[in-house]
């Protein structure tokens, strides 16, 4: 609700001044940032008469401070966080005060990283053996889907006598039964979430007994 003050000069000239509590808006309800990047948690001061006296930010109701934070002032209201990490997730609140009243707005911050994929398995196998590859994934957020590929082509798991997979979206195993020389190649495990994809590859050789040298694989 607006208030007004009447200020009169000695010349009996009166100036009517309207005052009201300040107002601000957020640029987004949720700010999203990749871990180790910088993020701007944006706000705009939409009105303030008289001018603001103070502006401050808090995270989960705790006042924030430190060299990673920039802005968050009357001159630069938006808050910049450098080198964000998973522990920066939370609710950030901007408070403003102009002496007549106060206002605040909440913005959530969510951080993510590219899925980290590790692939393990025996690289050199004899004809007729079972290929076993284990894919381990760590990710924020958790991955939604894993795809196995050979030479960039997704494996068709409809033939259960040839290909099977087991496990979870954190640890998954691929089995290839009755391995033949045609099963040689580069296999990949691709892990997906809403923001990015992580992948890793393993080269599989099939056909006899192998000696692994620093530079060569010799079939004897």
C-alpha atoms as an extended CHARMM CRD file, in Angstrom:
* protein
*
       220  EXT
         1         1  UNK       CA              0.0000000000        0.0000000000        0.0000000000  PROA      1               0.0000000000
         2         2  UNK       CA              1.4260000000        3.3730000000       -0.9890000000  PROA      2               0.0000000000
         3         3  UNK       CA              2.0880000000        6.0570000000        1.5930000000  PROA      3               0.0000000000
         4         4  UNK       CA              2.7660000000        9.7180000000        0.9010000000  PROA      4               0.0000000000
         5         5  UNK       CA              4.7020000000       12.4860000000        2.6120000000  PROA      5               0.0000000000
         6         6  UNK       CA              4.0080000000       16.1860000000        2.0360000000  PROA      6               0.0000000000
         7         7  UNK       CA              7.1490000000       18.3280000000        1.9180000000  PROA      7               0.0000000000
         8         8  UNK       CA              6.6610000000       22.1130000000        1.7870000000  PROA      8               0.0000000000
         9         9  UNK       CA              9.2730000000       24.8050000000        1.0790000000  PROA      9               0.0000000000
        10        10  UNK       CA              9.3290000000       28.2090000000        2.6340000000  PROA      10              0.0000000000
        11        11  UNK       CA              7.6870000000       29.4650000000       -0.5610000000  PROA      11              0.0000000000
        12        12  UNK       CA              4.6300000000       27.3370000000        0.3480000000  PROA      12              0.0000000000
        13        13  UNK       CA              5.3560000000       25.0790000000       -2.6340000000  PROA      13              0.0000000000
        14        14  UNK       CA              4.4220000000       21.5860000000       -1.6160000000  PROA      14              0.0000000000
        15        15  UNK       CA              5.7360000000       18.3400000000       -3.1320000000  PROA      15              0.0000000000
        16        16  UNK       CA              3.7360000000       15.1570000000       -2.6600000000  PROA      16              0.0000000000
        17        17  UNK       CA              6.0880000000       12.1270000000       -2.3990000000  PROA      17              0.0000000000
        18        18  UNK       CA              4.6690000000        8.6100000000       -2.6670000000  PROA      18              0.0000000000
        19        19  UNK       CA              6.5020000000        5.7890000000       -0.9400000000  PROA      19              0.0000000000
        20        20  UNK       CA              5.9570000000        2.0600000000       -0.9970000000  PROA      20              0.0000000000
        21        21  UNK       CA              7.7020000000       -1.1370000000       -0.0490000000  PROA      21              0.0000000000
        22        22  UNK       CA             10.1730000000       -2.4220000000       -2.6840000000  PROA      22              0.0000000000
        23        23  UNK       CA              9.5250000000       -5.1960000000       -5.1970000000  PROA      23              0.0000000000
        24        24  UNK       CA             11.7620000000       -7.6240000000       -7.0800000000  PROA      24              0.0000000000
        25        25  UNK       CA             11.4190000000      -10.5040000000       -9.5180000000  PROA      25              0.0000000000
        26        26  UNK       CA             13.4740000000      -13.6250000000      -10.2400000000  PROA      26              0.0000000000
        27        27  UNK       CA             14.7520000000      -14.5000000000      -13.6910000000  PROA      27              0.0000000000
        28        28  UNK       CA             14.0500000000      -18.2250000000      -13.2090000000  PROA      28              0.0000000000
        29        29  UNK       CA             12.4410000000      -20.3560000000      -10.5350000000  PROA      29              0.0000000000
        30        30  UNK       CA             15.3960000000      -22.7550000000      -10.7670000000  PROA      30              0.0000000000
        31        31  UNK       CA             18.9680000000      -22.0370000000      -11.8410000000  PROA      31              0.0000000000
        32        32  UNK       CA             20.8240000000      -25.0090000000      -13.3410000000  PROA      32              0.0000000000
        33        33  UNK       CA             24.6110000000      -25.2640000000      -13.5340000000  PROA      33              0.0000000000
        34        34  UNK       CA             27.2410000000      -27.8090000000      -14.4620000000  PROA      34              0.0000000000
        35        35  UNK       CA             29.6000000000      -28.6300000000      -11.6080000000  PROA      35              0.0000000000
        36        36  UNK       CA             32.8410000000      -26.5560000000      -11.7800000000  PROA      36              0.0000000000
        37        37  UNK       CA             31.1630000000      -23.8860000000      -13.9570000000  PROA      37              0.0000000000
        38        38  UNK       CA             29.8700000000      -20.4870000000      -12.8600000000  PROA      38              0.0000000000
        39        39  UNK       CA             26.2000000000      -19.6590000000      -12.4490000000  PROA      39              0.0000000000
        40        40  UNK       CA             24.2040000000      -16.4330000000      -12.1690000000  PROA      40              0.0000000000
        41        41  UNK       CA             21.1850000000      -16.4890000000       -9.8770000000  PROA      41              0.0000000000
        42        42  UNK       CA             19.3030000000      -13.6100000000      -11.4020000000  PROA      42              0.0000000000
        43        43  UNK       CA             16.9580000000      -11.0670000000       -9.8520000000  PROA      43              0.0000000000
        44        44  UNK       CA             15.6850000000       -7.6590000000      -10.9310000000  PROA      44              0.0000000000
        45        45  UNK       CA             14.5870000000       -4.8250000000       -8.6340000000  PROA      45              0.0000000000
        46        46  UNK       CA             11.2790000000       -3.8060000000      -10.2070000000  PROA      46              0.0000000000
        47        47  UNK       CA             10.4490000000       -0.8830000000       -7.9190000000  PROA      47              0.0000000000
        48        48  UNK       CA             11.7080000000        0.9260000000       -4.8440000000  PROA      48              0.0000000000
        49        49  UNK       CA             10.6430000000        4.3590000000       -3.6180000000  PROA      49              0.0000000000
        50        50  UNK       CA             12.5650000000        5.4350000000       -1.6630000000  PROA      50              0.0000000000
        51        51  UNK       CA             15.8000000000        3.8090000000       -2.8430000000  PROA      51              0.0000000000
        52        52  UNK       CA             16.9690000000        0.5550000000       -1.3180000000  PROA      52              0.0000000000
        53        53  UNK       CA             18.8250000000        0.6690000000        1.9660000000  PROA      53              0.0000000000
        54        54  UNK       CA             20.0000000000       -2.9390000000        1.9250000000  PROA      54              0.0000000000
        55        55  UNK       CA             20.1530000000       -6.0990000000       -0.1660000000  PROA      55              0.0000000000
        56        56  UNK       CA             21.4090000000       -9.4720000000        1.0200000000  PROA      56              0.0000000000
        57        57  UNK       CA             21.4180000000      -13.1330000000       -0.0020000000  PROA      57              0.0000000000
        58        58  UNK       CA             21.0820000000      -16.3190000000        1.9930000000  PROA      58              0.0000000000
        59        59  UNK       CA             21.2640000000      -20.0430000000        1.1750000000  PROA      59              0.0000000000
        60        60  UNK       CA             18.8760000000      -22.3100000000        3.0460000000  PROA      60              0.0000000000
        61        61  UNK       CA             18.3210000000      -19.4410000000        5.5280000000  PROA      61              0.0000000000
        62        62  UNK       CA             22.0650000000      -19.0010000000        6.1800000000  PROA      62              0.0000000000
        63        63  UNK       CA             23.8100000000      -15.7770000000        5.1490000000  PROA      63              0.0000000000
        64        64  UNK       CA             26.3780000000      -16.4790000000        2.4380000000  PROA      64              0.0000000000
        65        65  UNK       CA             29.8940000000      -15.0990000000        2.1240000000  PROA      65              0.0000000000
        66        66  UNK       CA             33.1810000000      -16.0330000000        0.5120000000  PROA      66              0.0000000000
        67        67  UNK       CA             35.4220000000      -15.3530000000       -2.4610000000  PROA      67              0.0000000000
        68        68  UNK       CA             33.3500000000      -17.5430000000       -4.8200000000  PROA      68              0.0000000000
        69        69  UNK       CA             30.3800000000      -15.1670000000       -4.5640000000  PROA      69              0.0000000000
        70        70  UNK       CA             30.1310000000      -11.9680000000       -6.5850000000  PROA      70              0.0000000000
        71        71  UNK       CA             27.4140000000       -9.3640000000       -6.9720000000  PROA      71              0.0000000000
        72        72  UNK       CA             24.4870000000       -9.6410000000       -4.6070000000  PROA      72              0.0000000000
        73        73  UNK       CA             24.6100000000       -5.9020000000       -3.9140000000  PROA      73              0.0000000000
        74        74  UNK       CA             22.2750000000       -2.9580000000       -4.4390000000  PROA      74              0.0000000000
        75        75  UNK       CA             24.2900000000       -2.0260000000       -7.5260000000  PROA      75              0.0000000000
        76        76  UNK       CA             24.4740000000       -5.6160000000       -8.8680000000  PROA      76              0.0000000000
        77        77  UNK       CA             21.5370000000       -7.5090000000       -7.3270000000  PROA      77              0.0000000000
        78        78  UNK       CA             22.0630000000      -10.8470000000       -9.1110000000  PROA      78              0.0000000000
        79        79  UNK       CA             24.3610000000      -13.3250000000       -7.4050000000  PROA      79              0.0000000000
        80        80  UNK       CA             27.2100000000      -15.0580000000       -9.2730000000  PROA      80              0.0000000000
        81        81  UNK       CA             28.7520000000      -18.2420000000       -7.8660000000  PROA      81              0.0000000000
        82        82  UNK       CA             32.0550000000      -19.4260000000       -9.3230000000  PROA      82              0.0000000000
        83        83  UNK       CA             33.2400000000      -23.0490000000       -9.4500000000  PROA      83              0.0000000000
        84        84  UNK       CA             29.9160000000      -24.4850000000       -8.2910000000  PROA      84              0.0000000000
        85        85  UNK       CA             29.8020000000      -27.8700000000       -6.5800000000  PROA      85              0.0000000000
        86        86  UNK       CA             27.1630000000      -30.3430000000       -5.5160000000  PROA      86              0.0000000000
        87        87  UNK       CA             27.0600000000      -28.7760000000       -2.0460000000  PROA      87              0.0000000000
        88        88  UNK       CA             25.8540000000      -25.5120000000       -3.6020000000  PROA      88              0.0000000000
        89        89  UNK       CA             22.4610000000      -27.0940000000       -4.3040000000  PROA      89              0.0000000000
        90        90  UNK       CA             19.7320000000      -25.4080000000       -2.2900000000  PROA      90              0.0000000000
        91        91  UNK       CA             17.3230000000      -22.4910000000       -2.0210000000  PROA      91              0.0000000000
        92        92  UNK       CA             18.7980000000      -19.0070000000       -2.3860000000  PROA      92              0.0000000000
        93        93  UNK       CA             16.8320000000      -16.0230000000       -1.0980000000  PROA      93              0.0000000000
        94        94  UNK       CA             17.3500000000      -12.3670000000       -1.9750000000  PROA      94              0.0000000000
        95        95  UNK       CA             16.0940000000       -9.8910000000        0.6480000000  PROA      95              0.0000000000
        96        96  UNK       CA             15.6500000000       -6.1510000000        0.0120000000  PROA      96              0.0000000000
        97        97  UNK       CA             14.6810000000       -3.2680000000        2.3210000000  PROA      97              0.0000000000
        98        98  UNK       CA             14.0110000000        0.4060000000        1.5490000000  PROA      98              0.0000000000
        99        99  UNK       CA             12.9920000000        1.5450000000        5.0230000000  PROA      99              0.0000000000
       100       100  UNK       CA              9.3120000000        1.5330000000        4.1470000000  PROA      100             0.0000000000
       101       101  UNK       CA              9.0970000000       -2.2260000000        3.7800000000  PROA      101             0.0000000000
       102       102  UNK       CA             10.8710000000       -5.4310000000        2.7920000000  PROA      102             0.0000000000
       103       103  UNK       CA             10.5420000000       -8.0040000000        0.0130000000  PROA      103             0.0000000000
       104       104  UNK       CA             12.2120000000      -11.2930000000       -0.8400000000  PROA      104             0.0000000000
       105       105  UNK       CA             12.2760000000      -13.9600000000       -3.5360000000  PROA      105             0.0000000000
       106       106  UNK       CA             13.5010000000      -17.5890000000       -3.6020000000  PROA      106             0.0000000000
       107       107  UNK       CA             15.4750000000      -19.2850000000       -6.3920000000  PROA      107             0.0000000000
       108       108  UNK       CA             16.5220000000      -22.9390000000       -6.3360000000  PROA      108             0.0000000000
       109       109  UNK       CA             19.9530000000      -23.9990000000       -7.5790000000  PROA      109             0.0000000000
       110       110  UNK       CA             20.5150000000      -27.4660000000       -9.0560000000  PROA      110             0.0000000000
       111       111  UNK       CA             23.9560000000      -28.6810000000      -10.1410000000  PROA      111             0.0000000000
       112       112  UNK       CA             24.8420000000      -31.5890000000      -12.4380000000  PROA      112             0.0000000000
       113       113  UNK       CA             27.8500000000      -33.3260000000      -13.9230000000  PROA      113             0.0000000000
       114       114  UNK       CA             28.5560000000      -35.4520000000      -16.9800000000  PROA      114             0.0000000000
       115       115  UNK       CA             28.1340000000      -39.1700000000      -16.2000000000  PROA      115             0.0000000000
       116       116  UNK       CA             31.4830000000      -40.7900000000      -15.4030000000  PROA      116             0.0000000000
       117       117  UNK       CA             31.6300000000      -44.2130000000      -17.0730000000  PROA      117             0.0000000000
       118       118  UNK       CA             34.1690000000      -46.9520000000      -16.3360000000  PROA      118             0.0000000000
       119       119  UNK       CA             34.2570000000      -50.0980000000      -18.4760000000  PROA      119             0.0000000000
       120       120  UNK       CA             35.9590000000      -53.3210000000      -17.3910000000  PROA      120             0.0000000000
       121       121  UNK       CA             36.4410000000      -56.6940000000      -19.0590000000  PROA      121             0.0000000000
       122       122  UNK       CA             38.9000000000      -59.2110000000      -20.4700000000  PROA      122             0.0000000000
       123       123  UNK       CA             40.1370000000      -57.8770000000      -23.8000000000  PROA      123             0.0000000000
       124       124  UNK       CA             41.4240000000      -61.0710000000      -25.4460000000  PROA      124             0.0000000000
       125       125  UNK       CA             39.2760000000      -64.1830000000      -25.6140000000  PROA      125             0.0000000000
       126       126  UNK       CA             39.2240000000      -67.5280000000      -27.3610000000  PROA      126             0.0000000000
       127       127  UNK       CA             36.5450000000      -68.4980000000      -29.8550000000  PROA      127             0.0000000000
       128       128  UNK       CA             33.5030000000      -69.9390000000      -28.0860000000  PROA      128             0.0000000000
       129       129  UNK       CA             34.0880000000      -68.1240000000      -24.7990000000  PROA      129             0.0000000000
       130       130  UNK       CA             31.7690000000      -65.6400000000      -23.0920000000  PROA      130             0.0000000000
       131       131  UNK       CA             32.5660000000      -61.9480000000      -23.3030000000  PROA      131             0.0000000000
       132       132  UNK       CA             31.7960000000      -60.1440000000      -20.0540000000  PROA      132             0.0000000000
       133       133  UNK       CA             31.9280000000      -56.3430000000      -19.8450000000  PROA      133             0.0000000000
       134       134  UNK       CA             31.0240000000      -54.4060000000      -16.7170000000  PROA      134             0.0000000000
       135       135  UNK       CA             29.9410000000      -50.7620000000      -16.9320000000  PROA      135             0.0000000000
       136       136  UNK       CA             30.0610000000      -48.6330000000      -13.7710000000  PROA      136             0.0000000000
       137       137  UNK       CA             28.4520000000      -45.1930000000      -13.7340000000  PROA      137             0.0000000000
       138       138  UNK       CA             28.6040000000      -42.3340000000      -11.2610000000  PROA      138             0.0000000000
       139       139  UNK       CA             26.4830000000      -39.3070000000      -12.0440000000  PROA      139             0.0000000000
       140       140  UNK       CA             24.5080000000      -36.3420000000      -10.7400000000  PROA      140             0.0000000000
       141       141  UNK       CA             21.6380000000      -36.6830000000      -11.3210000000  PROA      141             0.0000000000
       142       142  UNK       CA             21.3390000000      -40.4480000000      -11.7160000000  PROA      142             0.0000000000
       143       143  UNK       CA             21.3470000000      -41.6360000000      -15.3110000000  PROA      143             0.0000000000
       144       144  UNK       CA             18.0360000000      -42.6020000000      -16.8990000000  PROA      144             0.0000000000
       145       145  UNK       CA             19.2690000000      -45.0030000000      -19.5420000000  PROA      145             0.0000000000
       146       146  UNK       CA             22.3040000000      -47.0680000000      -20.5920000000  PROA      146             0.0000000000
       147       147  UNK       CA             22.9560000000      -48.1090000000      -24.1790000000  PROA      147             0.0000000000
       148       148  UNK       CA             25.4980000000      -50.7280000000      -25.2370000000  PROA      148             0.0000000000
       149       149  UNK       CA             27.0160000000      -50.3740000000      -28.6930000000  PROA      149             0.0000000000
       150       150  UNK       CA             29.4250000000      -52.2130000000      -30.9840000000  PROA      150             0.0000000000
       151       151  UNK       CA             31.2300000000      -49.9190000000      -33.4110000000  PROA      151             0.0000000000
       152       152  UNK       CA             28.6840000000      -47.1430000000      -32.5890000000  PROA      152             0.0000000000
       153       153  UNK       CA             25.7090000000      -49.3840000000      -33.4800000000  PROA      153             0.0000000000
       154       154  UNK       CA             23.2990000000      -50.1930000000      -30.5980000000  PROA      154             0.0000000000
       155       155  UNK       CA             23.2850000000      -53.8830000000      -29.6420000000  PROA      155             0.0000000000
       156       156  UNK       CA             20.0040000000      -55.6990000000      -30.2660000000  PROA      156             0.0000000000
       157       157  UNK       CA             19.1210000000      -57.6720000000      -27.1400000000  PROA      157             0.0000000000
       158       158  UNK       CA             16.2070000000      -59.5080000000      -28.7270000000  PROA      158             0.0000000000
       159       159  UNK       CA             18.4440000000      -62.5650000000      -29.2870000000  PROA      159             0.0000000000
       160       160  UNK       CA             18.8850000000      -63.6940000000      -25.6700000000  PROA      160             0.0000000000
       161       161  UNK       CA             21.0890000000      -66.6200000000      -26.7410000000  PROA      161             0.0000000000
       162       162  UNK       CA             23.7090000000      -64.1280000000      -27.9870000000  PROA      162             0.0000000000
       163       163  UNK       CA             23.4160000000      -60.9550000000      -25.9360000000  PROA      163             0.0000000000
       164       164  UNK       CA             22.2180000000      -60.3500000000      -22.3850000000  PROA      164             0.0000000000
       165       165  UNK       CA             22.5710000000      -57.5400000000      -19.8930000000  PROA      165             0.0000000000
       166       166  UNK       CA             22.1250000000      -57.5150000000      -16.1360000000  PROA      166             0.0000000000
       167       167  UNK       CA             22.2990000000      -55.0780000000      -13.2510000000  PROA      167             0.0000000000
       168       168  UNK       CA             21.2590000000      -51.5210000000      -12.5810000000  PROA      168             0.0000000000
       169       169  UNK       CA             21.8330000000      -48.0580000000      -13.9860000000  PROA      169             0.0000000000
       170       170  UNK       CA             24.8370000000      -47.7280000000      -11.6900000000  PROA      170             0.0000000000
       171       171  UNK       CA             26.4860000000      -51.0850000000      -12.4730000000  PROA      171             0.0000000000
       172       172  UNK       CA             25.4900000000      -53.0320000000      -15.5830000000  PROA      172             0.0000000000
       173       173  UNK       CA             27.0010000000      -56.1440000000      -17.1780000000  PROA      173             0.0000000000
       174       174  UNK       CA             26.9810000000      -57.1040000000      -20.8590000000  PROA      174             0.0000000000
       175       175  UNK       CA             27.4430000000      -60.7780000000      -21.7930000000  PROA      175             0.0000000000
       176       176  UNK       CA             28.1450000000      -62.0060000000      -25.3250000000  PROA      176             0.0000000000
       177       177  UNK       CA             27.8190000000      -65.7790000000      -25.5970000000  PROA      177             0.0000000000
       178       178  UNK       CA             29.7460000000      -68.1250000000      -27.9050000000  PROA      178             0.0000000000
       179       179  UNK       CA             32.1620000000      -65.4060000000      -29.0010000000  PROA      179             0.0000000000
       180       180  UNK       CA             33.3270000000      -65.5690000000      -32.6090000000  PROA      180             0.0000000000
       181       181  UNK       CA             35.8780000000      -63.5890000000      -34.5850000000  PROA      181             0.0000000000
       182       182  UNK       CA             32.9600000000      -61.5300000000      -35.9340000000  PROA      182             0.0000000000
       183       183  UNK       CA             32.4580000000      -60.2890000000      -32.3620000000  PROA      183             0.0000000000
       184       184  UNK       CA             35.7960000000      -58.5000000000      -32.4500000000  PROA      184             0.0000000000
       185       185  UNK       CA             35.4960000000      -54.7580000000      -32.2070000000  PROA      185             0.0000000000
       186       186  UNK       CA             35.0590000000      -51.6950000000      -30.0560000000  PROA      186             0.0000000000
       187       187  UNK       CA             32.2460000000      -51.8730000000      -27.5270000000  PROA      187             0.0000000000
       188       188  UNK       CA             30.9000000000      -48.8400000000      -25.6890000000  PROA      188             0.0000000000
       189       189  UNK       CA             28.7060000000      -48.1570000000      -22.6970000000  PROA      189             0.0000000000
       190       190  UNK       CA             26.7770000000      -44.8830000000      -23.0370000000  PROA      190             0.0000000000
       191       191  UNK       CA             25.0170000000      -43.4360000000      -19.9780000000  PROA      191             0.0000000000
       192       192  UNK       CA             22.3850000000      -40.7110000000      -20.3680000000  PROA      192             0.0000000000
       193       193  UNK       CA             20.5910000000      -38.1950000000      -18.1910000000  PROA      193             0.0000000000
       194       194  UNK       CA             18.6630000000      -35.0250000000      -19.0400000000  PROA      194             0.0000000000
       195       195  UNK       CA             21.7480000000      -32.8230000000      -19.3120000000  PROA      195             0.0000000000
       196       196  UNK       CA             24.5480000000      -34.8600000000      -20.8770000000  PROA      196             0.0000000000
       197       197  UNK       CA             25.9070000000      -38.2590000000      -21.9330000000  PROA      197             0.0000000000
       198       198  UNK       CA             28.9550000000      -40.1140000000      -20.6380000000  PROA      198             0.0000000000
       199       199  UNK       CA             30.6770000000      -42.9460000000      -22.4990000000  PROA      199             0.0000000000
       200       200  UNK       CA             33.6260000000      -45.3210000000      -22.3660000000  PROA      200             0.0000000000
       201       201  UNK       CA             34.9200000000      -47.9620000000      -24.7720000000  PROA      201             0.0000000000
       202       202  UNK       CA             36.7150000000      -51.3000000000      -24.6760000000  PROA      202             0.0000000000
       203       203  UNK       CA             38.4010000000      -53.1640000000      -27.5230000000  PROA      203             0.0000000000
       204       204  UNK       CA             37.5660000000      -56.8810000000      -27.6560000000  PROA      204             0.0000000000
       205       205  UNK       CA             39.6480000000      -59.4220000000      -29.6030000000  PROA      205             0.0000000000
       206       206  UNK       CA             38.3800000000      -62.9560000000      -30.2730000000  PROA      206             0.0000000000
       207       207  UNK       CA             40.3460000000      -65.7810000000      -31.9090000000  PROA      207             0.0000000000
       208       208  UNK       CA             42.9450000000      -67.9380000000      -30.1900000000  PROA      208             0.0000000000
       209       209  UNK       CA             45.4500000000      -67.1920000000      -27.4680000000  PROA      209             0.0000000000
       210       210  UNK       CA             47.0100000000      -63.7480000000      -27.2810000000  PROA      210             0.0000000000
       211       211  UNK       CA             50.2320000000      -62.2800000000      -25.9040000000  PROA      211             0.0000000000
       212       212  UNK       CA             49.8410000000      -58.6550000000      -24.8860000000  PROA      212             0.0000000000
       213       213  UNK       CA             52.8790000000      -56.5080000000      -25.6820000000  PROA      213             0.0000000000
       214       214  UNK       CA             53.3170000000      -52.8020000000      -25.0160000000  PROA      214             0.0000000000
       215       215  UNK       CA             52.6750000000      -52.0280000000      -28.6690000000  PROA      215             0.0000000000
       216       216  UNK       CA             51.4170000000      -55.1950000000      -30.3520000000  PROA      216             0.0000000000
       217       217  UNK       CA             48.9780000000      -58.0360000000      -29.7760000000  PROA      217             0.0000000000
       218       218  UNK       CA             50.4020000000      -61.1720000000      -31.4160000000  PROA      218             0.0000000000
       219       219  UNK       CA             48.2430000000      -64.1960000000      -32.1670000000  PROA      219             0.0000000000
       220       220  UNK       CA             50.2060000000      -67.3820000000      -31.5820000000  PROA      220             0.0000000000
